[in-house]
Amino acid sequence: MDGQSNARQDSVLRMRLFVAGNEPNSRMARDTLERICREHLQGRFELEVVDVLEDFKAALGENVLVAPTLVIYEPSSQMRVVGSLCDPSRLLKLLGIRGEEAGR
Amino acid sequence: MRKPTYEELEARLAQVEETLEAIRRGEVDLLVGENCPFLIKALETQKALEESEERFRSICSLVTDYLYSFKVHEDGSLQGEWVSESFVRSFGLTREEIAQRGGWQSMVYPEDLPAMLEHARKVASGNVDIMETRFVTVSGEIRWIRDHAIPVWDKERTRVVRIYGAARDITEEKRAIQKLQSSRAQLESLVETAEVLIVMVDTEGRIVLFNRACETLTGYKREEVLGKSLLQLLVPQEWHQVVEARFSNPLDPGLRQPHPNPWRTKEGQERMIEWRCVALPSPQGEGWYILGTGMDVTESMRLEQELRDTYSLLAHVLSTSPIVTYILAPQGGGGARTVWISENLQEITGYSQAEAMEPGWWEAGLHPGDRAQAKELAAQMWSKGRRTLTHRYRFRRKDGDYIWVRDDIRILRDERGEPVEAVGAWTDITDYRKAQEERERLEAQLRQAQKMEAVGRLAGGVAHDFNNMLTVIQGYAEICLQRLNPADPLYQDICEILNSARRSGELTRQLLAFSRKQTIAPSPMDLNQHLLGMEKMLGRILGEDILLKMHLQEELWPIFMDPSQMDQVLANLVVNARDAMPSGGKLLIETQNLLLDEEYCSSHPGSSAGEHVLLALTDTGCGMDRETMEKAFEPFFTTKEEGRGTGLGLSTVYGIVKQNHGLIQLYSEPGQGTTVKIYLPRYTGQEEVRPLGRPSGSEPTGTETILVAEDEETVRKLARAMLQQLGYNVIEASSPGEALALCERYQGEIHLLLTDVVMPLMNGRELSERIRLMRPSVKTIFMSGYTSNAISHHGVLDPGMRFIQKPFHRLELARKVREVLEQS
């Protein structure tokens, strides 16, 4: 698994976060994600935030049913995290970032 | 659209589930619909409900009350629906377990069950009800519950469908109340039965509490005093101000201090009470109640006063008492320890109290001569059954003098008879002892004097009769000599008879002198002159080996004494001195003017205060021991060899001194010589001191008529014979009666009466007086060896009386008769 994450660290992560304006869960998800990227993925990510209230067609295109939803694009597939991202440790795990780093 | 694979479907399903879960968790803001997105605000209602439920659970877990709900079935039976966690915690049973055990009824304390069922029925029929009951826990503990139950109606309010209740565990509360009640009851009975007075007044000074002790003391019943003013009812007028001041300042800490103030009883008596008060906040919240506790100290104050009086009296008595008081405590081994000793010890012995407390002080102070005995007695002090002990001993004062002490000890014992302490009293009996010794000495002196007196009477009596005989022997011997030629062979023999008679006469004279029956004719005398006149004669008595010295005071006062007596005194004393110095020595004769004071006289019986002339003779002879001195004045007592002394010398001196109101003292130690001191009163009369001079020459004769009255025939005949030889005309009578008869019938003149003093029926003096009535010119000469009050006072002749001592010899008689006849 380590090898996997190391490989991943070398590459750039592409993500899209679908939010509903400034609603509480959406705001929380955006804040959390931005903080994690800033702290752990400096220069190795591409993040696009999509406000469903403005562009719900993009959501439909991606088959997103609820907001907030985070879509992580892998080379072969994609991963989704639904909700306010109130549990950062789960997210870090999905992103392949080591627990120690997260705690730091 | 491509048909999704199984895995894709699986993943999508998982995604959906996750999405739903997120929705459930409320982490989703928006659902994306087919046509438009919509925000899920509605979901929040559900969330709020859940939160409220959560909150309710939390609160339920916090409250200690037991909360429950019952479902009420249509048949009225109850079914437990829910019970709070707190109940489970306290009773150890869940709702299910309770159901298994037979429902809530199984937990009710059996005795309380009927009431509890009634309580349930009431609520089930639509009433709110509160009730207290007992529950039993799983462990069997009984707990009190206060149950507050309310009914819950159905929507139509036709039927009670539920019961909600809150039950509080009041076990602790109950216990606390019970405890409170019992301690309150205790307190009340304490207040009620207390011996002390307990009274409480409210903010207005009205009595709100009045215990039984108060009732007993005052005579008021509680009903009579409650609500009344304490001040008006119980406090005497003159104390109102004091009490008011105290009540107006309830927070003064002095209130708690004991302070006396009296109460007046219903009967009007005043009792002094010592109070301690405390202010309590009034139940109304404003002002103070005052609670007082008091003791009736009337009696104890009186006793205290008495005690103080007694104490001060005792202290006064002790401080002024000449008796030292002390307390001893027994100490192991029969010893004693001084616990206390009175202050006057210092004054009496010079020792301080602290010094007397030192162990061994008493023993150290004992006189060596009394120590053994005193210690032995003291050792018996604690012996069984002994209650008192008295001893006398000498004790050394701090200044070294010894005092006589009488030590009286009283031993106090407990009920078992064991000694507890001893109280002793020490009396200084030095003066008493001195007085006692003095008295003993005086008594001895008196006994001695009485003995001498008795011996004197005896001797005097014998001498009187003996003198008559001697007078006859001597007289006839003289007559014989007159008639004999000195060349006659009988002449010398009769001379011997005469000499012996004279010596015998001398002996009787001495006896009479001692017995003070000697008739004397004292006259004023210059003792110095007399001594100088006798110096030669005394020197002859002393002999050559003894030196006679005289120290005579100039201007010596005169004395009043018969000179022949002084001769007797000096001769006797000088003879004694000579005999005390067989191998020679020195005799000093001194005279001195001297004043005897009262003190000296009080210790020397027979002496009288005033001016005296001292005659002292001091020899350097063998001296006397005490025993000899005591007997020295006794007649017939002699230390001389048999035949050398008569034992009458000092007795004679003693008698003469006494007869002349003088005092004689002996001072002597064996080997230290002897001093005899004679004190004779100073003569203060008018009569001049007569110059010395003794009559001498031939026998005077005469022819006058002399009446001789004498009952003793031999003496009468002798007197007649002598007088006739001298030429006188003698008529004689053998009794006073005969003498008077002769006077009546005798024709011629009678010039002189020579009469005996002591005769039957009438004495010589009376006879003389009767004759002088008939023949006033008749003169009288008394003859006697023995004086009587008839002619003298204690042997001293009244002035004008003439007297001749038996036995007399012719020359004496001749001179005396002539002397009297020639008197005008």
Contacts between the chains, C-beta under 8 A, distances in Angstrom:
chain1	res1	chain2	res2	distance
A	19	B	29	7.7
A	20	B	29	4.2
A	20	B	30	3.5
A	20	B	37	6.8
A	20	B	39	6.5
A	21	B	29	7.9
A	23	B	29	3.5
A	23	B	30	6.7
A	23	B	39	6.7
A	24	B	29	6.7
A	25	B	26	7.8
A	25	B	27	5.2
A	25	B	28	6.1
A	25	B	29	4.5
A	26	B	29	5.0
A	26	B	30	7.6
A	52	B	30	6.0
A	52	B	32	6.2
A	52	B	37	5.1
A	53	B	30	7.4
A	53	B	37	6.4
A	56	B	32	6.1
A	56	B	36	6.9
A	56	B	37	4.9
A	59	B	32	4.9
A	59	B	37	7.4
A	60	B	32	6.7
A	64	B	32	6.0
A	65	B	16	7.9
A	65	B	19	5.8
A	65	B	31	6.8
A	65	B	32	5.3
A	66	B	19	5.5
A	66	B	22	6.9
A	66	B	23	6.9
A	66	B	28	4.7
A	66	B	30	6.4
A	66	B	31	5.7
A	66	B	32	6.5
A	67	B	28	7.1
A	67	B	29	5.7
A	67	B	30	4.2
A	67	B	32	6.9
A	67	B	37	7.2
A	68	B	27	7.9
A	68	B	28	7.5
A	68	B	29	6.7
A	80	B	15	5.9
A	80	B	18	7.9
A	82	B	15	7.5
A	82	B	18	5.3
A	82	B	19	4.8
A	82	B	22	4.4
A	82	B	27	7.6
A	82	B	28	7.2
A	83	B	22	3.8
A	83	B	25	6.7
A	83	B	27	3.5
A	83	B	28	6.5
A	84	B	22	8.0
A	84	B	27	4.1
A	84	B	28	8.0
A	86	B	27	6.4
